[in-house]
Amino acid sequence: MDILFIYLLLLIIPALASFNINRNYRKYKEISLDKKLSGFEVARKILDENGLNDIYIVEVPGNLTDCYDPTRKTVKLSTDIFHGESIAAAAVAAHECGHAIQDKEGYFWMILRSLIFPIVSIANKIAYGTLIFGFILQAFDLIMISVILTTASLAFQLITLPVEFDASRRANNNLEKMGIIEEIELDGTKRVLKSAAMTYVAGVLTTLLQMLYYLMAFKDHD
C-alpha cells in the first residue's frame, strides 16, 4: 500500500465520520419530538425508570460535548441537547443515560476501559514524545517504540466500541419501551446514534492507519 494513499485515508476517514454525524445531527435537531420533551426531561425519565434517581443532569457549554461522568455520577448535556425538544436531543440524552445504566450494572467493557485509561494516557504521552524526537533525531528506533506504545491507544479504542454500541442499544430500547418517542421517530434516533458510533469506528481505523504509516516511514528509512 502506497504511503501517500495511507496519508490521504488518514485525512478522509475522520472527515467523513465527522460529516456524517454533523449531517444527521443537524437534520434531526430540526425535527421536534411529538411529545415535546427536552433532552433534560428525556434523561430524567430514563434515569428514574432505571432506579438512578441519584444521578444529576447538568448543562455544559459546547456542541456535542455530552458525556457521562462515572466519578461524579453526572450526566452532562450540551445546551442544545439539554433544552432541545428534538429527535436528536432525545437520542443523545438517552445515549448518555445508557452509560449511566452500564455503570450501575457494572458493565464489563466499561469497567475495563476505566481500568486501562490511566495506562493509556501515560503511554500516549510517551508515544508522542518518542515520535517527535524520533523524527527530529532521525532515530527510527524511537519511532518504532512510538508505534508499539500506540497499541495501547488502539486497545482502548477497541474496548470503547462495545461500550458505545451497547449504550446506543440501551438508549433506543428505553426510548421505545417507555413511549418517549413514536415508532415513526425511532428511525431518526437510530440514525443519529449510528452515525455517532461510526466516529469511534473511524477512530480505530485512523489509529491503525497511523501505525501503518509510521511503520512504512520507518521501513523506507531503515
PEDAPE-V869805 format. One record per residue. N is the residue number from 1. RES is the residue in one letter. PSI is psi in whole degrees, -180 to 180 (NA if undefined). BURIAL is b if it has 16 or more other ideal C-beta (glycine too) atoms within 10 Angstrom, else e. D_FIRST is the distance of its C-alpha to the first C-alpha in Angstrom with 1 decimal. Layout:
N&RES&PSI&BURIAL&D_FIRST / N&RES&PSI&BURIAL&D_FIRST
//
This chain:
1&M&131&e&0.0 / 2&D&139&e&3.8 / 3&I&-32&e&6.4 / 4&L&-39&e&8.7 / 5&F&-41&e&7.2 / 6&I&-43&b&7.3 / 7&Y&-42&e&10.7 / 8&L&-40&e&11.8 / 9&L&-36&b&11.4 / 10&L&-29&b&13.4 / 11&L&-39&e&16.0 / 12&I&-45&e&16.1 / 13&I&-52&b&16.4 / 14&P&-36&e&19.4 / 15&A&-42&e&20.9 / 16&L&-42&e&21.0 / 17&A&-42&b&22.5 / 18&S&-42&e&25.0 / 19&F&-43&e&25.9 / 20&N&-47&b&26.5 / 21&I&-41&b&28.8 / 22&N&-37&e&30.7 / 23&R&-49&e&31.2 / 24&N&-37&b&32.6 / 25&Y&-47&b&34.6 / 26&R&-40&e&36.2 / 27&K&-51&e&37.1 / 28&Y&-7&b&38.8 / 29&K&-24&b&40.3 / 30&E&-5&e&42.5 / 31&I&115&e&43.7 / 32&S&146&e&46.6 / 33&L&144&b&47.3 / 34&D&-35&e&50.3 / 35&K&-1&e&52.0 / 36&K&43&e&51.4 / 37&L&139&b&50.3 / 38&S&167&b&48.6 / 39&G&-39&b&45.5 / 40&F&-46&b&48.0 / 41&E&-39&b&50.3 / 42&V&-47&b&47.5 / 43&A&-44&b&46.3 / 44&R&-42&b&49.9 / 45&K&-46&b&50.7 / 46&I&-44&b&47.7 / 47&L&-46&b&48.3 / 48&D&-38&e&52.1 / 49&E&-29&e&51.5 / 50&N&20&b&49.4 / 51&G&29&e&52.0 / 52&L&49&b&50.2 / 53&N&-21&e&53.1 / 54&D&-4&e&52.6 / 55&I&128&b&49.2 / 56&Y&153&e&49.4 / 57&I&120&b&47.7 / 58&V&154&e&47.3 / 59&E&134&e&46.1 / 60&V&151&e&43.4 / 61&P&166&e&42.3 / 62&G&177&e&38.9 / 63&N&122&e&36.8 / 64&L&43&e&35.3 / 65&T&19&e&36.2 / 66&D&142&b&37.6 / 67&C&168&e&37.4 / 68&Y&128&b&39.5 / 69&D&103&b&40.8 / 70&P&-24&e&41.7 / 71&T&-35&e&43.6 / 72&R&2&e&45.9 / 73&K&54&e&45.9 / 74&T&134&b&45.3 / 75&V&121&b&43.4 / 76&K&123&b&42.4 / 77&L&132&b&42.1 / 78&S&161&b&41.2 / 79&T&-47&e&44.1 / 80&D&-35&b&42.9 / 81&I&-43&b&42.3 / 82&F&-47&b&45.5 / 83&H&-20&e&47.7 / 84&G&144&b&45.8 / 85&E&36&b&47.2 / 86&S&170&b&44.1 / 87&I&-41&b&41.9 / 88&A&-43&b&39.1 / 89&A&-42&b&41.5 / 90&A&-42&b&42.6 / 91&A&-48&b&39.1 / 92&V&-44&b&38.0 / 93&A&-43&b&41.4 / 94&A&-36&b&41.3 / 95&H&-46&b&37.8 / 96&E&-34&b&39.0 / 97&C&-32&b&42.0 / 98&G&-38&b&39.7 / 99&H&-38&b&38.6 / 100&A&-39&b&42.2 / 101&I&-40&b&43.0 / 102&Q&-44&b&40.2 / 103&D&-44&b&41.8 / 104&K&-41&e&45.2 / 105&E&-3&e&44.1 / 106&G&46&e&42.1 / 107&Y&123&b&38.8 / 108&F&-50&e&36.9 / 109&W&-30&b&33.4 / 110&M&-42&b&35.1 / 111&I&-45&e&37.1 / 112&L&-42&e&34.1 / 113&R&-42&b&32.2 / 114&S&-37&e&35.3 / 115&L&-39&e&35.7 / 116&I&-9&e&32.2 / 117&F&-47&e&32.1 / 118&P&-39&e&34.0 / 119&I&-44&e&31.7 / 120&V&-41&b&28.5 / 121&S&-45&e&30.2 / 122&I&-44&e&31.0 / 123&A&-40&b&27.6 / 124&N&-42&b&25.9 / 125&K&-44&e&28.4 / 126&I&-39&e&27.8 / 127&A&-45&b&24.0 / 128&Y&-40&e&24.3 / 129&G&-48&e&26.9 / 130&T&-32&b&25.0 / 131&L&-47&b&21.9 / 132&I&-49&e&24.1 / 133&F&-32&e&26.1 / 134&G&-43&b&23.1 / 135&F&-37&b&21.8 / 136&I&-45&e&25.4 / 137&L&-2&e&26.4 / 138&Q&35&e&23.1 / 139&A&93&e&23.6 / 140&F&-10&b&20.3 / 141&D&-32&e&22.1 / 142&L&-37&b&23.1 / 143&I&-40&b&19.6 / 144&M&-40&b&18.9 / 145&I&-41&b&22.2 / 146&S&-42&b&21.0 / 147&V&-43&b&17.9 / 148&I&-43&e&20.3 / 149&L&-29&b&22.9 / 150&T&-20&b&20.5 / 151&T&-26&e&20.5 / 152&A&-42&b&24.1 / 153&S&-40&b&23.1 / 154&L&-43&b&20.7 / 155&A&-42&b&23.6 / 156&F&-43&b&25.9 / 157&Q&-39&b&23.8 / 158&L&-39&b&23.5 / 159&I&-31&b&27.3 / 160&T&-31&b&27.9 / 161&L&-54&e&26.5 / 162&P&-30&e&29.5 / 163&V&-46&b&31.9 / 164&E&-43&b&30.9 / 165&F&-39&b&30.8 / 166&D&-39&b&34.1 / 167&A&-39&b&35.7 / 168&S&-39&b&34.9 / 169&R&-45&e&36.3 / 170&R&-39&b&39.4 / 171&A&-52&b&39.7 / 172&N&-39&b&39.8 / 173&N&-44&e&42.2 / 174&N&-42&b&44.5 / 175&L&-42&b&44.5 / 176&E&-47&b&45.4 / 177&K&-39&e&47.7 / 178&M&-3&e&49.7 / 179&G&24&e&50.0 / 180&I&-35&b&48.6 / 181&I&154&b&46.7 / 182&E&160&e&47.6 / 183&E&-36&e&45.7 / 184&I&-22&e&44.6 / 185&E&-14&b&43.1 / 186&L&-36&e&41.0 / 187&D&-38&e&38.2 / 188&G&-45&b&37.9 / 189&T&-38&b&37.8 / 190&K&-39&b&35.1 / 191&R&-43&b&32.9 / 192&V&-47&b&33.4 / 193&L&-36&b&32.7 / 194&K&-43&b&29.6 / 195&S&-33&b&28.0 / 196&A&-43&b&28.9 / 197&A&-34&b&27.4 / 198&M&-21&b&24.1 / 199&T&-32&b&23.9 / 200&Y&-36&b&23.7 / 201&V&-42&e&21.0 / 202&A&-36&b&19.0 / 203&G&-41&b&19.9 / 204&V&-47&b&18.5 / 205&L&-40&e&15.1 / 206&T&-43&b&15.2 / 207&T&-42&b&16.2 / 208&L&-44&b&13.5 / 209&L&-36&b&10.8 / 210&Q&-44&b&13.1 / 211&M&-43&b&13.3 / 212&L&-40&b&9.6 / 213&Y&-47&b&9.8 / 214&Y&-36&b&12.9 / 215&L&-39&e&11.9 / 216&M&-37&e&9.2 / 217&A&-38&b&12.1 / 218&F&-44&b&14.4 / 219&K&-40&e&12.8 / 220&D&-28&e&12.8 / 221&H&3&e&16.5 / 222&D&NA&e&17.6
//
